[in-house]
C-alpha cells in the first residue's frame, strides 16, 4: 500500500501550508498528492504550481470536474501538466453534484454515468493523439453541418495512456470506474464496510476484461482519502473530523440527492445519517457535527495515539486499498508534518 497526501483546496485549511506539506511528502517518498476543486480554487493551476517545486511525487487532480470543462479541454490540460511534470500527472475526474453542476457551471445534472463514459472515451482518444471524432448522446465531435473537423492534439504527452481515476460513491458509478478507469478515488471508505464496494468495482473490471483473468483488479489503483488525527483523546479526535463528516453526509447535496448520506446508510448508520442531515439542512452545522457518532468517525478515519493508528492502518490494505491518501488534521503546520512522518513510518514503502 502506497501513501498519498490529500491536499484539499488551496487557501483553505490545510491548503494554506500545502506547498510545505507536499514538499515534505515528496521527501518522504509519498507516491502522490491529490488536489481538490469545487467552486473555489481549481486543481490544474495548483498542480502546475506544485509541479515546479517538487521532484518525484505524483500530481493528482482529485478531481477535475466533468461539467466544468469540455473533454478536449481536459485532455489538453492533462497533456500539458504531464509534459511539464515529466510524466507525473494523474487525472481524476468526477461529475460533482447537482448544486455545483447546475448552479455553478450551468450544466444539467442528468445521466451522469452516460456523460462520464463518453467523456473518458474522448479524453483517451485525444491523449492517444487520434483525430477526435465522437457521435454520442452527450457529445458530438465535430459538430455536424458546420466548419469543424476532427483535430489531433498538437503536443506529444509523455504518456498517451495517462492514468484516469474516477471519484465514485454509488454502485453504478463504482461499476463504471472498474470498466473505464485505471483507479478509484474513494471517500468515507470504511474497511469493515467496503467488501461490496470493492466487489462492484471488480465486477466492472471483469465486464470490461481488464486486469488479468486471475485478478481483475491487477493494475487498478484504489485511492482512499483518510483523515488522520494523532491524539490520546479519542473524543477530541472525533470532534476534529466531525464537521467534515457532517458537511458531506448532511450538507453535500439535497435531501433527495446526497451520495454520501446514502453511503453512510449502506454502512448501517441510518439513524445518524437522518439526524445529521436534518440538523445540517436546518442551518445547524455545529449540532450536525455533534451528532456524528464515534463509531462512524472511527470507521472512516484513523484516530488516536500513534500505536493505535499503527494497529489500525493495515485494515485498509486488507480491504484492497492500494494508495492511502492521508488528510492530516492538526492545529499547526508542524503537527501536520509530524503526522505525515508518522504515516511514513507505519506504512512502509
DABELTA-V813963 format. One record per run of one state. SS is the DSSP state (H for helix, E for strand, C for the rest). FROM is the first residue (numbers start at 1). TO is the last residue. If there is no record, write none. Layout:
# DABELTA-V813963
ss: (SS,SS)
from: (FROM,FROM)
to: (TO,TO)
This chain:
# DABELTA-V813963
ss: (C,E,C,H,C,E,C,H,C,E,C,E,H,C,H,C,E,C,H,C,H,C,E,C,E,C,E,C,H,C,E,C,H,C,H,C,E,C,H,C,H,C,H,C,H,C,H,C,E,C,H,C,H,C,E,C,H,C)
from: (1,2,9,13,29,32,36,43,52,58,62,64,66,69,71,85,89,95,98,104,112,128,134,136,140,142,164,168,171,181,183,188,191,194,195,209,221,231,234,252,259,267,270,282,285,291,294,300,301,305,306,313,314,319,323,329,333,347)
to: (1,8,12,28,31,35,42,51,57,61,63,65,68,70,84,88,94,97,103,111,127,133,135,139,141,163,167,170,180,182,187,190,193,194,208,220,230,233,251,258,266,269,281,284,290,293,299,300,304,305,312,313,318,322,328,332,346,349)
